[in-house]
């Protein structure tokens, strides 16, 4: 019920079901906490986020990849980037979901240098970026500061075969359009129609 309400955008109802569940002594699962955190993130209800984070720690779920990535996302949506980074740094074995969540938080909050630094950390750690990684990075490259990096990433995207991904291609178009490279943006549009 909680997950269903959260996925359909009924965030307050999801929180109400969670409160009822807790009131009746039903213990939360990892997926329940992740769903509740998603609703809290959408509402930017930081106080509730703190409470759920404390509950996750109490139940030993704070190190679970899905709960942790939901915490990172929630703190990011509430503009608490230091808290998001603390959760991220506490995860000993990071998978691509966690890396992408932290990249997305930095990107959505326009922390462009942090995006680039984190992307560098990903490659240093030997983790292989996926389509979602490139979508976040390209969004940050739309800043004039990172146009050259955007061009380099475009080459990497071609080599990795991610150009057929709609989200990656849209991010390329957006990046080129925002920096005034309209010819390149048009080329990407043409490639999408092939």
Backbone bond lengths (Angstrom), bond angles and torsions (degrees), N, CA, C in turn:
res aa  C-N    CA-C-N  psi(-1)  N-CA   C-N-CA  omega(-1)  CA-C   N-CA-C  phi
1 X - - - 1.448 - - 1.526 111.04 -
2 X 1.323 115.72 -43.59 1.466 119.76 -178.72 1.517 110.04 -64.40
3 X 1.315 116.33 -48.79 1.463 121.36 -179.95 1.523 111.02 -61.00
4 X 1.317 117.04 -43.94 1.459 121.66 -179.97 1.518 112.19 -60.53
5 X 1.328 115.90 -45.58 1.469 119.27 178.05 1.526 111.11 -64.48
6 X 1.320 116.82 -43.02 1.470 120.36 -179.11 1.526 110.91 -63.24
7 X 1.329 117.00 -42.87 1.469 120.76 -179.11 1.528 112.37 -66.92
8 X 1.324 116.41 -28.22 1.470 120.16 -178.84 1.531 112.59 -91.40
9 X 1.334 116.41 3.79 1.459 119.56 178.09 1.516 114.48 85.13
10 X 1.322 116.92 10.31 1.471 121.40 177.56 1.532 107.91 -94.47
11 X 1.313 114.98 69.96 1.463 120.86 -170.88 1.527 112.74 -68.30
12 X 1.319 116.84 -41.49 1.470 119.54 -179.86 1.522 110.83 -64.91
13 X 1.319 116.30 -37.87 1.463 120.18 177.88 1.531 110.81 -65.77
14 X 1.326 116.22 -38.70 1.470 120.14 177.53 1.522 110.26 -60.78
15 X 1.338 116.34 -43.54 1.467 120.05 178.37 1.526 111.25 -66.10
16 X 1.324 116.78 -38.08 1.470 120.29 178.84 1.532 110.50 -63.42
17 X 1.324 117.32 -43.08 1.471 120.45 176.94 1.526 110.76 -62.96
18 X 1.319 116.68 -39.72 1.459 119.86 179.05 1.531 110.35 -63.39
19 X 1.332 116.36 -42.95 1.473 119.53 178.62 1.531 110.49 -61.46
20 X 1.334 116.60 -42.73 1.468 120.28 178.97 1.529 110.89 -62.82
21 X 1.302 115.42 -42.67 1.460 120.98 179.22 1.533 110.07 -60.17
22 X 1.322 115.73 -47.18 1.467 120.84 -179.57 1.522 110.96 -64.94
23 X 1.328 115.98 -40.28 1.467 121.96 -179.60 1.529 110.91 -60.24
24 X 1.331 116.39 -33.83 1.467 121.15 -179.31 1.532 112.59 -90.79
25 X 1.322 116.65 9.72 1.459 120.92 174.38 1.513 115.58 77.86
26 X 1.320 117.65 15.15 1.463 120.66 178.55 1.527 108.19 -78.69
27 X 1.322 115.43 125.20 1.464 120.15 -178.68 1.534 110.18 -75.54
28 X 1.311 115.63 140.44 1.468 121.74 -179.01 1.520 111.29 -76.34
29 X 1.316 115.32 146.88 1.466 121.09 171.97 1.526 108.07 -99.36
30 X 1.318 116.04 171.99 1.472 120.21 177.06 1.527 110.28 -60.65
31 X 1.323 116.32 -43.51 1.467 118.84 -177.61 1.528 111.35 -68.10
32 X 1.327 117.06 -33.87 1.467 120.16 176.59 1.522 110.13 -63.11
33 X 1.328 116.52 -46.95 1.466 120.12 -179.99 1.525 110.98 -62.55
34 X 1.322 117.31 -40.85 1.467 120.45 178.84 1.528 110.49 -62.60
35 X 1.324 117.59 -41.11 1.470 121.37 179.00 1.526 111.45 -66.64
36 X 1.322 116.48 -43.01 1.467 120.45 178.79 1.525 109.88 -63.80
37 X 1.319 117.02 -42.15 1.468 120.44 178.64 1.523 111.46 -63.45
38 X 1.320 116.92 -34.83 1.462 120.82 176.38 1.528 110.40 -62.98
39 X 1.328 116.62 -44.09 1.468 121.08 177.87 1.523 110.62 -63.78
40 X 1.317 116.25 -43.55 1.464 121.14 179.59 1.522 110.59 -62.49
41 X 1.329 116.47 -41.10 1.470 120.72 178.60 1.522 110.38 -61.22
42 X 1.314 116.73 -43.28 1.466 120.62 -179.21 1.522 112.05 -65.85
43 X 1.322 116.62 -30.53 1.465 121.32 178.04 1.532 112.10 -88.93
44 X 1.337 116.42 -9.45 1.474 122.28 -173.66 1.530 109.85 52.45
45 X 1.325 115.72 42.18 1.467 122.84 -177.94 1.527 109.13 -92.79
46 X 1.315 115.38 77.18 1.464 121.71 -171.96 1.523 113.16 -58.02
47 X 1.329 117.60 -42.13 1.465 120.14 -179.04 1.530 110.61 -57.18
48 X 1.333 116.55 -45.44 1.471 120.53 177.16 1.533 110.17 -63.17
49 X 1.325 115.96 -36.59 1.462 120.43 178.30 1.515 112.41 -61.08
50 X 1.330 115.87 -42.23 1.470 119.94 177.08 1.525 110.69 -60.61
51 X 1.333 116.06 -42.26 1.466 120.32 -179.32 1.530 111.39 -64.41
52 X 1.321 116.63 -42.97 1.467 120.05 -179.91 1.524 110.49 -69.21
53 X 1.321 117.14 -36.24 1.466 120.23 176.63 1.531 109.36 -61.27
54 X 1.335 116.91 -45.03 1.469 120.61 178.25 1.529 110.70 -61.23
55 X 1.329 116.72 -41.00 1.466 120.77 177.96 1.527 110.82 -64.14
56 X 1.323 116.76 -41.11 1.473 120.73 178.61 1.523 110.44 -61.43
57 X 1.325 116.78 -41.46 1.471 120.70 177.74 1.526 109.55 -64.23
58 X 1.326 116.24 -46.89 1.468 121.68 -179.16 1.525 111.56 -58.33
59 X 1.339 116.68 -39.62 1.464 120.60 -178.05 1.531 112.66 -88.72
60 X 1.319 117.37 -1.04 1.462 121.06 178.26 1.517 114.38 77.26
61 X 1.328 117.14 20.16 1.464 121.44 -178.84 1.526 113.59 -97.36
62 X 1.317 117.21 -3.76 1.466 119.53 -175.60 1.522 112.90 -65.74
63 X 1.327 117.59 -21.68 1.468 120.12 178.48 1.533 112.24 -93.25
64 X 1.324 117.19 -4.33 1.461 120.94 175.63 1.521 108.88 -67.44
65 X 1.317 116.57 132.56 1.470 122.09 -175.26 1.528 112.05 -54.85
66 X 1.320 117.96 -44.24 1.465 120.76 -175.73 1.523 112.08 -73.13
67 X 1.320 116.84 -39.64 1.466 120.03 176.31 1.524 109.21 -67.28
68 X 1.331 116.68 -44.42 1.467 120.35 -179.51 1.525 111.40 -62.01
69 X 1.333 117.40 -43.10 1.468 118.78 179.42 1.529 110.48 -67.26
70 X 1.330 117.71 -32.59 1.469 120.85 175.48 1.526 110.99 -67.96
71 X 1.330 116.58 -37.21 1.469 120.49 175.43 1.527 110.79 -64.56
72 X 1.332 116.41 -44.85 1.470 120.88 178.84 1.525 109.80 -58.91
73 X 1.327 116.25 -47.04 1.463 121.20 179.31 1.528 111.23 -61.18
74 X 1.335 116.63 -45.20 1.461 121.16 -178.84 1.524 110.50 -61.02
75 X 1.335 116.61 -47.71 1.464 119.04 179.82 1.531 110.73 -64.20
76 X 1.313 116.72 -36.36 1.462 120.17 177.59 1.514 112.19 -63.65
77 X 1.335 116.86 -44.47 1.472 120.86 179.38 1.524 111.70 -66.49
78 X 1.330 115.98 -24.35 1.471 120.81 177.72 1.532 111.29 -93.57
79 X 1.338 116.74 9.86 1.473 123.46 179.05 1.528 112.90 59.66
80 X 1.318 116.52 33.42 1.467 122.42 176.60 1.531 107.67 -108.45
81 X 1.329 115.61 70.06 1.460 120.51 -172.00 1.520 113.46 -68.58
82 X 1.328 117.47 -31.58 1.464 119.14 176.85 1.530 110.60 -65.34
83 X 1.329 116.47 -40.73 1.470 120.51 177.97 1.526 110.28 -65.67
84 X 1.340 116.34 -40.97 1.471 120.08 177.61 1.521 109.83 -60.33
85 X 1.315 116.45 -43.89 1.470 120.45 -178.52 1.525 111.17 -67.10
86 X 1.335 117.61 -35.65 1.467 120.15 177.74 1.526 110.85 -62.60
87 X 1.317 116.18 -42.83 1.472 119.86 177.67 1.527 109.08 -62.81
88 X 1.324 116.44 -45.66 1.466 121.96 179.47 1.530 110.81 -58.43
89 X 1.323 116.47 -48.93 1.467 120.83 -177.32 1.527 112.82 -65.41
90 X 1.329 117.04 -26.30 1.467 120.79 -178.87 1.527 113.01 -76.10
91 X 1.321 117.21 -13.52 1.468 120.67 -178.68 1.523 108.64 -81.88
92 X 1.317 116.05 119.80 1.466 119.42 -175.81 1.527 112.82 -77.86
93 X 1.313 117.80 -38.21 1.465 121.19 -179.50 1.526 108.76 -117.85
94 X 1.315 115.35 94.16 1.464 120.83 -176.18 1.523 110.42 -85.76
95 X 1.328 115.57 132.43 1.458 119.27 172.29 1.527 108.36 -101.84
96 X 1.312 116.98 -179.84 1.464 121.23 -175.74 1.524 111.82 -64.39
97 X 1.327 117.70 -29.82 1.468 120.78 178.40 1.526 110.09 -60.25
98 X 1.316 116.30 -46.62 1.465 120.74 -178.66 1.527 110.79 -66.90
99 X 1.331 116.88 -45.32 1.468 120.14 177.81 1.530 110.22 -58.01
100 X 1.327 116.88 -47.21 1.468 120.74 -178.31 1.523 112.15 -65.28
101 X 1.331 116.62 -36.79 1.464 119.61 178.35 1.520 110.42 -63.01
102 X 1.333 116.77 -45.14 1.468 119.79 179.97 1.523 110.65 -66.62
103 X 1.331 117.14 -40.49 1.474 120.39 175.73 1.527 110.60 -59.52
104 X 1.322 116.18 -44.77 1.461 120.95 179.74 1.519 112.38 -61.64
105 X 1.327 116.39 -40.04 1.469 120.93 178.13 1.524 110.13 -61.78
106 X 1.321 116.55 -48.27 1.468 119.36 178.80 1.526 110.99 -62.76
107 X 1.310 116.97 -42.89 1.460 121.25 -178.16 1.528 111.33 -64.18
108 X 1.334 117.12 -46.39 1.467 121.34 -179.18 1.517 112.61 -64.60
109 X 1.319 116.43 -27.15 1.461 120.73 -179.73 1.523 112.36 -98.52
110 X 1.343 116.69 10.03 1.477 123.90 176.41 1.528 113.46 60.34
111 X 1.319 116.90 36.63 1.462 122.18 173.21 1.531 107.10 -93.98
112 X 1.323 115.32 71.55 1.461 121.52 -169.55 1.518 113.43 -62.15
113 X 1.326 117.28 -43.34 1.465 118.22 -178.88 1.527 110.68 -66.05
114 X 1.345 117.19 -33.30 1.465 120.32 177.10 1.527 111.39 -66.52
115 X 1.343 116.27 -35.83 1.467 120.48 177.07 1.521 109.28 -60.55
116 X 1.327 115.82 -48.46 1.465 120.05 -177.56 1.526 111.69 -66.10
117 X 1.329 115.92 -39.11 1.465 120.06 178.38 1.528 110.85 -64.47
118 X 1.326 116.46 -43.38 1.464 120.59 179.79 1.525 111.01 -66.79
119 X 1.324 116.56 -38.63 1.465 119.86 176.99 1.528 110.18 -61.80
120 X 1.310 116.34 -40.44 1.464 120.67 176.53 1.531 110.37 -61.75
121 X 1.338 116.34 -42.10 1.469 120.70 178.05 1.529 111.27 -61.32
122 X 1.327 116.26 -38.51 1.469 120.46 179.12 1.521 109.89 -59.12
123 X 1.316 116.11 -48.54 1.465 119.26 -177.10 1.525 111.20 -69.27
124 X 1.325 117.54 -35.61 1.468 120.93 178.09 1.529 110.44 -64.40
125 X 1.333 116.73 -38.04 1.470 121.51 -179.47 1.526 112.70 -73.72
126 X 1.327 116.54 -7.32 1.455 119.87 179.13 1.518 113.95 81.20
127 X 1.324 116.39 13.29 1.463 120.91 177.45 1.524 107.69 -81.26
128 X 1.319 116.87 141.84 1.466 120.90 -177.91 1.527 110.23 -95.82
129 X 1.329 117.10 112.74 1.464 120.35 179.23 1.525 111.35 -59.16
130 X 1.322 115.52 147.98 1.461 120.84 177.27 1.532 109.65 -114.56
131 X 1.317 115.91 -171.44 1.464 121.02 -176.96 1.521 112.25 -58.88
132 X 1.329 116.77 -39.00 1.459 120.71 -178.87 1.526 111.05 -66.48
133 X 1.326 115.63 -35.21 1.464 120.32 177.28 1.517 109.62 -60.70
134 X 1.318 116.04 -48.97 1.465 119.98 -177.38 1.526 111.98 -65.94
135 X 1.315 117.63 -31.92 1.465 120.53 177.51 1.528 110.38 -62.00
136 X 1.335 117.17 -45.80 1.472 120.65 178.22 1.516 111.86 -65.23
137 X 1.326 116.53 -43.29 1.464 120.61 -177.66 1.520 110.30 -64.99
138 X 1.321 117.58 -44.99 1.466 120.65 -178.56 1.519 111.52 -62.96
139 X 1.313 116.35 -34.78 1.461 120.25 176.60 1.527 110.06 -60.18
140 X 1.311 116.28 -40.41 1.466 120.78 178.41 1.517 111.94 -72.87
141 X 1.307 116.98 -31.88 1.467 120.93 -179.91 1.526 112.04 -69.33
142 X 1.313 117.13 -13.54 1.465 120.23 177.92 1.527 110.78 -62.37
143 X 1.320 116.10 -17.17 1.464 119.99 173.16 1.526 107.42 -70.69
144 X 1.311 117.66 137.69 1.468 121.32 -178.35 1.524 112.04 -54.66
145 X 1.306 115.67 -28.91 1.455 121.13 -178.53 1.530 112.50 -57.96
146 X 1.317 116.53 -31.29 1.457 120.49 -170.61 1.530 113.78 -115.31
147 X 1.324 117.64 22.46 1.464 120.64 -178.29 1.527 111.12 -59.85
148 X 1.319 116.87 -44.69 1.470 120.40 -179.33 1.530 110.57 -60.56
149 X 1.322 115.95 -41.97 1.463 119.71 178.08 1.528 109.71 -64.11
150 X 1.325 116.66 -38.96 1.465 121.00 177.25 1.515 112.08 -59.11
151 X 1.333 116.45 -42.20 1.476 120.34 177.19 1.532 110.57 -63.74
152 X 1.331 116.44 -42.35 1.468 120.14 178.70 1.529 110.83 -63.42
153 X 1.333 115.20 -42.05 1.465 118.95 178.56 1.520 111.35 -64.22
154 X 1.325 116.19 -35.96 1.463 119.98 177.79 1.531 109.52 -59.15
155 X 1.320 116.86 -42.82 1.475 120.47 177.45 1.525 111.02 -61.24
156 X 1.331 115.98 -43.53 1.464 120.44 179.00 1.526 110.70 -63.65
157 X 1.321 116.25 -40.61 1.467 121.48 179.19 1.527 110.36 -61.01
158 X 1.326 116.79 -41.15 1.472 121.07 177.71 1.523 109.72 -62.96
159 X 1.344 116.57 -46.95 1.471 121.03 -179.03 1.525 111.81 -61.34
160 X 1.334 116.82 -37.42 1.464 120.50 -177.88 1.526 112.77 -82.90
161 X 1.325 116.92 -7.54 1.459 120.47 177.57 1.520 114.49 78.96
162 X 1.333 117.02 24.73 1.458 120.56 -178.59 1.529 113.32 -91.03
163 X 1.330 117.89 1.68 1.468 119.80 -176.33 1.525 112.59 -67.73
164 X 1.310 117.41 -20.60 1.469 119.41 179.29 1.530 111.99 -81.22
165 X 1.338 117.07 -8.97 1.454 120.62 178.86 1.527 109.34 -75.67
166 X 1.314 116.49 123.28 1.459 122.33 -175.77 1.528 112.13 -57.45
167 X 1.339 117.22 -43.34 1.461 120.57 -177.92 1.522 111.66 -67.26
168 X 1.319 116.48 -41.02 1.465 120.45 178.04 1.525 109.42 -64.42
169 X 1.322 116.57 -45.87 1.462 120.43 -179.15 1.530 111.15 -62.95
170 X 1.331 117.12 -42.10 1.463 120.19 176.51 1.523 111.37 -62.05
171 X 1.329 116.71 -37.56 1.467 120.51 177.97 1.522 111.15 -66.73
172 X 1.335 116.37 -37.87 1.470 119.86 175.93 1.528 110.62 -63.24
173 X 1.320 116.37 -46.24 1.466 120.71 179.09 1.525 110.06 -59.68
174 X 1.325 115.78 -46.54 1.464 121.06 -179.87 1.527 111.34 -60.48
175 X 1.328 116.26 -45.41 1.460 120.42 -179.96 1.524 110.70 -60.70
176 X 1.331 116.70 -50.81 1.464 119.79 -178.39 1.531 111.33 -63.07
177 X 1.319 117.54 -39.94 1.471 120.44 -179.94 1.529 111.05 -65.30
178 X 1.336 117.02 -42.37 1.468 120.27 -177.74 1.521 113.13 -67.06
179 X 1.328 116.83 -28.12 1.471 118.90 179.67 1.521 111.58 -94.33
180 X 1.330 116.88 4.34 1.461 120.67 176.35 1.511 114.98 84.64
181 X 1.326 118.04 9.14 1.467 121.92 178.18 1.530 107.96 -89.23
182 X 1.318 115.11 69.39 1.464 120.58 -172.55 1.519 113.22 -68.03
183 X 1.342 117.45 -29.51 1.465 120.32 177.05 1.525 109.90 -63.51
184 X 1.342 115.71 -44.80 1.474 119.87 178.28 1.525 110.87 -65.09
185 X 1.332 116.72 -40.62 1.468 120.58 178.13 1.528 110.28 -60.67
186 X 1.335 115.90 -43.24 1.472 120.50 179.50 1.524 111.08 -64.08
187 X 1.347 116.91 -38.78 1.473 120.26 177.79 1.524 110.54 -60.26
188 X 1.337 116.03 -42.23 1.465 119.69 179.90 1.529 110.71 -65.52
189 X 1.334 116.23 -37.94 1.480 120.02 176.87 1.522 110.51 -61.95
190 X 1.328 116.13 -43.29 1.466 120.56 179.60 1.521 111.21 -63.35
191 X 1.327 116.86 -39.28 1.467 120.46 179.27 1.524 111.31 -64.10
192 X 1.321 116.92 -31.59 1.468 120.52 -179.84 1.517 111.68 -69.03
193 X 1.321 117.35 -28.95 1.463 120.13 -176.89 1.520 112.94 -86.32
194 X 1.323 117.18 -5.47 1.475 120.49 -179.29 1.506 111.08 -74.19
